[in-house]
């Protein structure tokens, strides 16, 4: 059931991540300079961002596959982490923002397509504290699966959900940003929904792994 639902959830998670208060306000600043440097530069940025997230999925899957002998312990860790992530979203605890806002570390003025691509890669790392609970939940599920191709694909789908709103801002200028701002009013509710979903997955894993045989 969850394997069929997970790609849709991954895409939705990417959209929710963009609406994070420490990401949405800086998107226009990132692309304001970029679009003036060439119409393909925003594509280069989101390509780098997608590569960064996809690599995270592949690395996490390899980690999970390496420790398949300890799958029982890995499942327990995943269950605890998912429940923690769900609670952090439900109560807006921002446990991953303890490192501060690293948006200023991303230099939006790197030149050319290669510069835009490298900027996208750096943003994937810089924005980790902002997207921690949502991204961490997906990476947890990917690690438990231990399937490298599956992990890379799920994180690529997540990056698509992340990238589509960014490209709308880049190529539709103020119009789409105004619309995104209107949507961002519902970001609190969306985070709650995501929190309930993640918490539900965590409790389902606990039931399946420890109580389904009773």
C-alpha positions, -999 to 999 in steps of 0.1 A, spaced: 0 0 0 27 25 10 49 16 -19 23 28 -44 15 59 -23 51 69 -16 59 86 -50 29 109 -47 38 116 -10 74 123 -21 63 149 -46 39 165 -22 67 166 4 89 185 -21 61 211 -26 56 215 12 94 219 17 94 249 -7 68 267 14 91 266 44 95 301 59 133 300 55 132 289 18 102 307 2 114 343 10 148 337 -6 137 321 -38 130 354 -57 165 367 -46 181 335 -59 164 338 -93 163 375 -97 199 376 -107 199 342 -124 172 349 -150 191 380 -162 221 358 -168 204 335 -193 170 318 -197 185 283 -190 203 293 -157 172 286 -135 171 251 -151 207 246 -142 200 256 -106 172 231 -102 192 205 -120 220 209 -94 194 208 -66 178 176 -80 212 160 -82 220 169 -46 188 154 -33 190 123 -56 226 116 -43 213 118 -8 187 91 -17 213 69 -33 238 72 -4 210 66 22 198 35 2 234 21 1 236 27 39 204 7 44 215 -21 20 248 -24 39 231 -29 72 204 -54 61 218 -79 86 207 -54 113 174 -47 97 155 -52 130 175 -24 147 173 -3 116 135 -6 116 134 4 153 155 34 146 133 43 115 101 40 136 115 63 163 127 88 138 95 89 118 74 94 150 99 122 161 96 138 126 58 137 126 56 152 161 81 180 151 59 189 122 26 187 142 40 210 169 63 231 147 93 223 169 119 231 142 143 207 157 165 209 125 168 247 126 192 247 156 220 252 131 205 285 120 196 299 86 223 291 61 206 309 31 233 335 30 260 309 24 245 303 -11 261 328 -35 235 335 -61 260 354 -83 280 325 -95 284 329 -132 271 308 -161 252 275 -164 280 257 -145 278 283 -117 240 279 -116 244 241 -114 269 244 -86 246 268 -68 218 243 -70 240 216 -55 250 239 -27 214 249 -20 205 212 -16 230 211 13 224 247 27 187 242 30 189 209 49 180 225 83 149 240 67 136 208 51 150 185 78 118 168 92 102 162 58 133 152 39 145 131 69 113 111 68 117 103 32 154 93 36 144 71 66 119 52 44 145 49 17 171 36 41 148 9 53 140 -2 18 178 -7 10 171 -4 -27 195 20 -44 175 27 -76 143 31 -56 160 55 -32 174 76 -60 140 77 -78 121 87 -47 145 116 -39 144 126 -76 106 128 -74 109 148 -41 133 172 -60 107 176 -87 81 187 -62 107 211 -48 118 224 -83 84 230 -100 74 259 -78 109 274 -80 108 273 -118 73 289 -118 89 318 -98 119 320 -121 99 321 -153 67 338 -143 84 365 -122 62 384 -96 29 368 -108 38 333 -96 56 345 -65 24 363 -54 5 331 -59 31 312 -40 28 337 -11 -10 331 -11 -4 293 -10 22 298 18 -6 310 40 -17 274 41 19 261 48 11 256 85 -19 234 76 1 215 50 28 209 76 2 195 99 -11 172 72 24 161 65 30 155 102 -1 133 105 9 113 74 45 108 87 33 99 122 8 75 107 35 58 87 57 55 118 28 39 138 20 16 109 56 4 108 55 -2 146 23 -22 143 36 -42 112 70 -49 127 60 -57 163 23 -64 167 9 -78 134 16 -114 144 -6 -112 175 
